[in-house]
């Protein structure tokens, strides 16, 4: 690794998988629906313009029914799961 841009994120040793569930500190049990690299915008409130940003799309469920679909950068998602 030659410069700070090459350094792994805090959760670099954590594996996130599609269709797996994780305990989110805000939303409880969530299921990952997708993971993308290089998305221009995460949502309307914040931009992720770097081409190397990973985006995680996940959903919350109540009584087995999907109630919300959310997106975060990978780092934000890793910081929010237990």
N, C-alpha and C positions, 0 to 999 in steps of 0.2 A: 504494500500500500504506500503509494508515494506522496499523497497529500490527504488533507482532512476530508475531502469529498469522497474518498474511498473507504473511509472508516465505517464499520457496520453500525446500525442503529442499536439502541439499548436492548431491544428484544430480538436481536439478530439470531439468537440460538433457539427461538420459539418458532415452531412450525404451525402455520395456519392453513387449514384445508377447507375446500368447498364442501358444503353439505354436512359439516361438523358443527356441533354446538359448543358454545363457550359461555362462561358466566361473566356478564358485562356489569361493571359497577353501577351504571345508571339504569340500564334496561333489563337487568336480570338475564335469563337464559336467551341467547340469540343464536341464530343459525346463519353461517356464512353462505351467501348465494353466489358470490363471484369475487375474483381478484384480478385487477387490471394494472398494466404499467403504461405510463405515458399519457394519461388522461389530461386534457386541458383544464377542466374545471371539476372540482369535487362536487360542489353544489352552488347555489346562487349566493351564498354568504361568504365563501372563501375560495380562492383560486389556487390551483396547484400547477403552475406553469412549467416546472422542471420536467424534462422528458423521463427522468428516472424515478419519479414518484409512483409508488404503488398505492392503489385505491382498493379498499375492501368494502363490498356491499353486503349488508347483513339485514336480517329481519327479526322482529320480535314476535312472539306468539302469546296468545292468551286462550286458555282452554283448547289448545291444539290448532287454533286458527291464527293465520298471519294477520297482524294488526298494523305493523309499520315496517317500511323498508328504508334503511338508512345507509349513508356512506361516510367513511372516514379515510384519512390516509392510513397506511399500514402502521406507522408509528403511533398515531392517535389511538388506533384500535388496540394495539399491543399494550399501551399504557392503561387502557380501560378494562382489560380482562384480568381475571384472577388466575 
